[in-house]
Amino acid sequence: MNAIPIILAVIDILVCIGLVMLVIFQEGNAKGLGAIGGGADTFFGKAKGRSMDRILKKLTTVAAGLFAVLTVLLYLMTGRGG
């Protein structure tokens, strides 16, 4: 068996776990699970909390795009896509 799909699958799983963690730590409108991160408004201050939320949103977007590309690439590499 080729080693490249296995390596990509491991990277895909790690990106998936990271994506889940990024989503959990985001603030959210109702302050639901975002409070797990420690409450950005109280620890970092209001301005830093907003910038931290912006960074988390950008990282989530990048991680979601990377996860989608890796998943499609793995699908095509394993012979199921064509």
Contacts in CASP RR format, 6 or more apart in sequence:
PFRMAT RR
TARGET T0000
AUTHOR 0000-0000-0000
METHOD contacts of the structure
MODEL  1
MNAIPIILAVIDILVCIGLVMLVIFQEGNAKGLGAIGGGADTFFGKAKGR
SMDRILKKLTTVAAGLFAVLTVLLYLMTGRGG
4 77 0 8 1.000
5 74 0 8 1.000
5 77 0 8 1.000
5 78 0 8 1.000
8 70 0 8 1.000
8 73 0 8 1.000
8 74 0 8 1.000
8 77 0 8 1.000
9 74 0 8 1.000
11 70 0 8 1.000
12 67 0 8 1.000
12 70 0 8 1.000
12 71 0 8 1.000
12 74 0 8 1.000
15 63 0 8 1.000
15 66 0 8 1.000
15 67 0 8 1.000
15 70 0 8 1.000
16 67 0 8 1.000
18 63 0 8 1.000
19 60 0 8 1.000
19 63 0 8 1.000
19 64 0 8 1.000
19 67 0 8 1.000
22 56 0 8 1.000
22 59 0 8 1.000
22 60 0 8 1.000
22 63 0 8 1.000
23 60 0 8 1.000
24 33 0 8 1.000
24 34 0 8 1.000
24 36 0 8 1.000
25 34 0 8 1.000
25 36 0 8 1.000
25 37 0 8 1.000
25 56 0 8 1.000
26 34 0 8 1.000
26 53 0 8 1.000
26 56 0 8 1.000
26 57 0 8 1.000
26 60 0 8 1.000
27 34 0 8 1.000
27 39 0 8 1.000
27 40 0 8 1.000
27 49 0 8 1.000
27 53 0 8 1.000
27 56 0 8 1.000
28 34 0 8 1.000
40 48 0 8 1.000
40 49 0 8 1.000
40 52 0 8 1.000
40 53 0 8 1.000
41 49 0 8 1.000
44 52 0 8 1.000
75 81 0 8 1.000
76 82 0 8 1.000
END
